[in-house]
Amino acid sequence: MRTELQILKAYHGDCFLIKTFDLKERSFTILIDGGPPTTFNFALRTALKEIHIIDLLILTHIDSDHIGGLISFAENSRFNEIDTKKLWVNCANLLPVGPAGELITYDQGVVLEQWLVDRKVPRHKFSERVTTDLGYQCMNGLCFEMLSPTPAILDAVAANWPELSQEYKEKLAAIAITNNAPSQVRKGTLTELAAMPFRPSNTVNRDLFNAMSIAFVLRTPDLSLLLLADSRPEVISASLNARGYNDTNNRLKVDYVKVSHHGSKNNTSTEVLDIIDCSNFIFSTNGGNGRAKHPDRETISRILYHPKRDKTRRIKLYFNYPMSEITATSGLLFTAAELEAANAEYFDDVCILP
């Protein structure tokens, strides 16, 4: 048996299907996020065609480019045909869904938890709060090392829910505003950008939707994955340090890193990269939507030139859309000469790894 990571084409969002196995060679299927609403009919429905059991369904956080496709899935007859064993969903008891399943209206409807219960998902299948307090979660040889969110972040989400719900409506409205970006090469060379200080546009407390992302290391019998959702690097680096990882003699070794927030410059820091020992980086994006274009050239520069990188090892960048489609929206990210100089290469339109 062999673990398979499917990186579904989820437009500007995330949707991953992991088919793996435990120490007794029993299959174990994990669905992480669903992309925006149209992802279900475009990609997820086909990916689930032969699936009868989802052992773990994870909604990393409540942004529309992660939850929308799961809402569409739950409204489809296929949802009740698949036995979902366990759900990791934070704040399901807060998140409103419209009476016809419309995505997040905030002024009508029931909360997501009750909405799913009405679709025959028993409440006992919902996890308790999924936070760093869980530490390690192991299931017959499948191990999850929790890195985000902290309990304090979920407390802040609950405490600030009225204000956050208004902010979310504004984010949804901004998606309708879109335009193509110019070449990002003009920002500066990759080495220049990598040397610039990490200055995110918002603090963690002003970016709670992303900070509440469920992020973790998944270790299967044959593969290790660092799945960062849209998490904040400040949270990830603090969690890694708290678990004893460092940038000198105990770096976190994984086979693949799913880059946070589709490669946004606000969600990948050199501090995190210095603690990670990995040569394979995954970007889930079609180039972005609305005002949010991604990935950022700054993120790629940090991956290629962070201080602790072993430059004798070739870096591989994986994109789940054709590069021509990504750069049509995000702008040119790098040149072939720049990648060769950095001992790196990219692979586009990649939907299955390894």
C-alpha positions in Angstrom: 0.0 0.0 0.0 1.0 3.6 -0.6 -0.1 7.0 0.7 -1.6 9.2 -2.0 -2.1 13.0 -1.6 -4.6 14.4 -4.1 -4.4 18.2 -4.5 -7.7 19.0 -6.0 -8.2 22.0 -8.3 -10.1 24.2 -5.9 -9.7 27.5 -7.7 -8.2 30.0 -5.2 -8.9 27.6 -2.3 -7.8 24.4 -0.7 -9.2 20.8 -1.0 -7.1 17.8 -0.3 -8.0 14.1 -0.3 -5.5 11.8 1.4 -5.7 8.1 0.9 -3.5 6.3 3.3 -3.3 3.3 5.6 -2.6 2.3 9.2 -0.1 -0.1 10.7 -2.6 -3.0 10.1 -2.7 -2.0 6.4 -6.3 -0.8 6.7 -7.3 2.0 4.4 -7.7 5.5 6.0 -9.2 8.4 4.1 -8.9 12.1 5.1 -10.7 14.9 3.4 -9.3 18.4 4.2 -11.4 21.4 3.2 -13.6 21.7 0.2 -12.5 24.8 -1.7 -15.1 27.4 -2.7 -18.7 26.2 -3.5 -18.1 25.2 -7.1 -15.2 22.9 -6.2 -17.6 20.1 -5.4 -19.1 19.8 -8.8 -15.9 20.6 -10.6 -13.5 18.3 -8.8 -14.5 16.9 -5.4 -17.5 14.9 -6.6 -15.3 12.9 -9.0 -12.6 12.4 -6.4 -15.2 10.9 -4.0 -16.7 8.6 -6.7 -15.2 5.4 -5.3 -15.1 6.5 -1.7 -17.4 4.8 0.8 -15.8 5.9 4.1 -14.2 9.2 5.1 -12.4 8.4 8.3 -11.6 12.0 9.1 -13.1 15.2 7.6 -11.2 18.3 8.5 -12.5 21.9 8.0 -9.3 23.8 8.8 -11.1 27.1 9.2 -14.2 29.0 8.1 -13.0 31.0 5.1 -15.3 30.5 2.0 -12.5 29.1 -0.1 -12.2 26.2 2.3 -15.8 25.6 3.6 -17.8 26.3 0.4 -17.2 23.0 -1.3 -18.0 21.1 1.9 -21.4 22.9 2.1 -22.1 21.8 -1.5 -21.0 18.3 -0.6 -23.3 18.1 2.4 -26.2 19.3 0.3 -25.6 16.5 -2.3 -27.0 13.0 -2.0 -23.5 11.6 -2.1 -23.0 13.0 1.4 -25.3 10.5 3.0 -23.9 7.7 0.9 -20.5 8.1 2.5 -19.9 7.2 6.1 -18.0 10.0 7.7 -16.5 8.7 10.9 -15.1 11.8 12.5 -15.2 15.6 11.9 -12.6 18.2 13.0 -14.5 21.5 12.8 -13.8 24.3 15.2 -16.6 26.8 15.9 -19.3 24.8 14.2 -21.6 25.9 17.0 -21.1 29.5 16.0 -21.0 29.5 12.2 -24.4 30.3 10.6 -25.6 28.7 7.4 -28.7 29.9 5.5 -31.9 27.8 5.4 -31.1 26.5 1.9 -27.4 25.9 2.7 -26.2 29.2 1.3 -22.7 30.0 2.4 -22.6 32.1 5.6 -25.2 34.8 5.6 -24.8 35.8 9.3 -28.3 37.2 9.5 -30.3 34.0 9.1 -30.2 30.2 9.3 -28.9 27.7 11.8 -25.3 27.1 12.9 -23.2 24.7 10.9 -23.2 22.0 13.6 -27.0 21.8 13.7 -27.2 22.0 9.9 -25.0 18.9 9.6 -26.9 17.1 12.4 -30.0 17.7 10.4 -28.2 15.9 7.6 -27.8 12.9 9.8 -24.3 13.6 11.2 -24.5 12.6 14.9 -23.1 15.1 17.3 -20.8 12.5 18.8 -18.8 12.5 15.5 -17.8 16.1 16.1 -14.5 16.5 17.8 -14.0 18.7 20.9 -12.0 21.8 20.2 -9.1 21.0 17.9 -6.1 23.0 19.3 -2.5 22.6 20.1 -3.6 21.2 23.5 -4.3 17.9 21.8 -0.6 17.5 21.2 -0.2 14.2 19.4 -3.2 12.3 18.1 -2.3 8.7 17.0 -4.6 6.3 15.3 -3.0 2.9 14.7 0.2 4.3 13.3 -1.3 7.5 11.8 0.0 10.4 13.9 -1.2 14.0 14.0 1.1 16.6 15.6 -1.0 19.6 16.2 0.6 23.0 15.6 -2.4 25.4 15.3 -4.6 27.0 16.6 -3.9 27.7 20.2 -6.8 27.6 22.7 -6.4 31.4 23.1 -7.0 32.0 19.5 -10.3 30.1 19.5 -11.3 31.9 22.7 -10.7 35.2 20.8 -12.8 34.1 17.9 -15.7 33.3 20.1 -15.3 36.5 22.1 -15.2 38.7 19.0 -17.8 36.9 16.9 -20.1 39.8 16.2 -17.3 41.9 14.9 -15.7 39.0 13.0 -19.0 38.1 11.3 -19.2 41.6 9.8 -15.6 41.4 8.7 -16.3 38.1 7.0 -19.2 39.6 5.0 -16.8 42.3 3.7 -14.3 39.7 2.7 -16.9 37.8 0.7 -17.9 41.1 -1.1 -14.2 41.7 -2.0 -14.0 38.5 -3.9 -16.1 40.0 -6.7 -13.4 42.6 -7.3 -10.8 41.1 -9.5 -8.0 42.2 -11.9 -4.8 40.8 -13.2 -1.5 41.6 -11.5 1.7 42.8 -13.2 4.9 40.8 -13.2 6.2 40.3 -9.6 9.8 40.1 -10.8 9.9 43.9 -10.5 9.6 43.6 -6.7 13.3 42.8 -6.6 15.7 39.8 -6.9 14.9 36.6 -5.0 17.9 37.1 -2.8 17.0 40.7 -2.0 13.4 39.8 -1.1 14.5 36.9 1.1 16.7 39.2 3.1 13.9 41.6 3.8 12.4 41.5 7.4 9.1 39.6 7.8 6.5 42.2 8.2 2.9 40.8 7.8 0.2 43.2 7.0 -1.8 42.2 10.1 -1.1 41.0 13.6 -2.3 37.6 14.7 -5.1 39.2 16.7 -6.3 41.1 13.7 -6.2 38.0 11.5 -8.2 35.6 13.5 -9.9 33.8 10.6 -6.5 32.6 9.4 -5.0 32.2 12.8 -7.7 29.8 13.8 -6.6 27.4 11.0 -6.1 23.7 12.0 -2.5 23.0 11.0 -0.6 19.8 11.8 2.1 17.3 10.8 0.6 14.1 9.5 2.8 11.0 9.7 1.6 7.9 7.9 3.6 4.6 7.7 5.3 5.8 4.5 5.0 9.6 4.3 5.1 12.8 6.4 3.2 16.0 5.5 3.2 19.4 7.1 -0.2 20.8 6.3 -0.4 24.4 7.1 -3.9 25.5 5.9 -3.9 29.3 6.1 -2.1 29.4 9.5 0.0 32.2 10.8 3.8 31.6 11.0 4.0 33.2 14.4 1.7 30.5 15.8 3.5 27.7 13.9 7.0 28.7 14.9 6.0 29.0 18.6 4.4 25.6 18.5 7.4 24.0 16.9 9.7 25.6 19.5 7.4 24.4 22.3 7.7 20.9 20.9 11.5 21.0 21.0 12.2 21.7 17.4 14.8 24.3 16.5 16.9 25.5 13.6 20.2 23.9 14.7 20.1 20.3 15.9 16.4 19.3 15.8 14.7 20.5 12.7 11.3 19.2 11.7 11.8 16.6 8.9 8.9 16.1 6.5 8.5 14.9 3.0 6.2 17.6 1.8 5.0 21.1 3.1 1.7 22.4 2.0 2.6 26.1 2.0 0.3 28.3 4.1 -2.4 30.5 2.6 -1.7 29.6 -1.0 1.8 31.2 -0.8 0.8 34.6 0.7 3.8 36.6 1.9 2.0 37.2 5.2 1.9 33.5 6.1 5.4 32.1 5.5 8.4 33.4 7.4 12.1 32.5 7.3 11.8 31.7 11.0 9.4 28.8 10.2 11.4 27.7 7.2 14.6 27.6 9.1 13.0 25.1 11.5 11.8 22.8 8.7 13.9 20.3 6.9 12.1 19.7 3.6 12.7 20.1 -0.2 9.2 19.7 -1.5 6.7 22.6 -1.3 3.0 22.5 -2.4 1.0 25.5 -3.6 -2.7 25.2 -3.9 -4.0 28.1 -6.0 -5.1 29.2 -9.5 -3.5 32.6 -9.0 -6.0 34.1 -6.6 -9.3 35.9 -6.7 -10.5 39.4 -5.9 -7.9 41.5 -4.2 -6.0 38.4 -3.0 -3.4 37.3 -5.6 -1.1 34.5 -4.8 1.4 33.1 -4.5 3.7 36.0 -3.6 7.3 36.2 -5.0 8.4 37.0 -1.4 7.3 33.5 -0.2 9.2 31.7 -3.0 12.3 33.8 -2.2 12.1 32.8 1.4 11.8 29.1 0.5 14.8 29.3 -1.8 17.0 31.5 0.3 16.2 31.2 4.0 19.4 31.2 6.0 19.3 27.5 7.1 18.6 26.1 3.6 21.0 23.4 2.4 21.6 24.7 -1.1 23.1 21.4 -2.3 19.6 19.9 -2.1 17.3 20.7 -5.0 14.1 22.4 -4.0 10.9 21.3 -5.8 7.9 23.6 -6.0 4.6 22.0 -6.9 1.6 23.9 -8.2 -1.9 22.3 -8.8 -2.7 24.6 -11.7 -0.9 25.3 -15.0 1.7 28.0 -14.4 0.3 30.0 -17.3 -3.1 30.2 -15.6 -1.5 31.1 -12.2 0.7 33.9 -13.6 -2.1 35.3 -15.7 -3.7 36.4 -12.4 -0.8 36.7 -10.0 1.9 38.0 -12.4 5.2 36.4 -13.3 6.6 34.8 -10.1 10.2 33.8 -11.2 12.3 33.1 -14.3 13.8 29.8 -15.3 17.3 31.3 -14.8 16.4 32.4 -11.2 15.2 28.9 -10.3 18.3 27.3 -11.8 20.6 29.7 -9.9 18.8 28.7 -6.7 19.0 24.9 -7.4 15.3 24.7 -7.7 12.6 23.5 -10.2 8.9 23.7 -10.4 6.1 21.3 -11.5 2.8 22.6 -12.5 -0.7 21.1 -13.0 0.2 18.5 -10.3 -2.8 16.8 -8.7 -1.4 13.7 -7.1 1.7 13.2 -5.0 4.1 11.5 -4.5 
